[in-house]
Amino acid sequence: MVERAGTGRAPTELEREFDVSAASIRNWIRQAALADRAPAVNALSIAEREELAYLRRENRRLQMGRDILAKATAWFANRGEETSTPSSNS
């Protein structure tokens, strides 16, 4: 149906000829158009998928390390303020 519609035949014409609703034919045409664009997303090789998974894990690990360092820095900064005493030069 999609191929026939691609040759310039109207969905209403195909509807009459094949006893299929024009709405269904239009949906099939739309789905085929989306499928033609989708292979670029699904075209990752196995090695690329493995690398992507590795990089995502590494990214999470590095973000966790960054968050730990930020919390430790804040903790030490607050601890330094609590233990510091004002100058007694008065």
N, C-alpha and C positions, 0 to 999 in steps of 0.2 A: 504494500500500500504506500509506504513512504517513498519507495523508488518511483512508483507511478505518479505520486503527487509531485515529486521532484522533476518530472518531465513536463510539468505545467498543467497537469489535470487538476481541476478544482475538487476539494473534498466533497462538495455536494454532488458532483458528477460521479465520483467513485462510490458515494453512498448509494446512489440509484443502481449502479451496475453490480455492486457486490453485497448489497443489503447489510451494510455496516453504517452506523451513524457517523455523520460528518464530524461530530464532536470527538468521537473516538479517534477518527483519522487525524484530526488536528492535534490531539494529545500525543498520538504516536509520532507525528512529525516533530512536535516540541521535544519529546523524549529523545528522539534520534539526534536532534540538534545539540542537546545537552551532552549526550554520549560522545558526540564528535569532539567536543571541547574537553571532556573529562580525561581522556587517556594521558594527557600531560601530567595530571596529578597522580595517576596510577602507574606511571611508567618507570617507577623506581626499580632498579635492579635489587637483587637480594643483598649484594654488598652495600649498596646505598642505604637500604633499609636498616641493615645492621649498624652502619656508621651513624645514621640518624638516631637510632636507639641509644648507641654509645654516647653520642654528643648530648642527648637530652639527659641521660644519667649524670654525665660529667657536669652539665650546667646546674642540675639540682644540687650536686655535691658542692660545687663552688659557691652557690648561693647560700647554702647552709653554713659553710665556713665563713662567708662574709657576715652573715647574721650573727654568728657566735662572736666574731671579733668586734662587731658593733656593740653588742650587749656587754662584752667584757670591757671595752673602752668606756662605755657609759658607767659601768659599775665602778671602775677604778677612778673615774673622774668624780663621781659622787663620794666615794670613800675618801679621796684627797680633800674634799671640801669639809667633810665631817671632822677630820683629824687636824686640820690646820687651825692654828690659834692666831688671834689678832696680835699685831705688834704691840709691845708694851713700852713704846718710846714716849709715852705721855708724861 
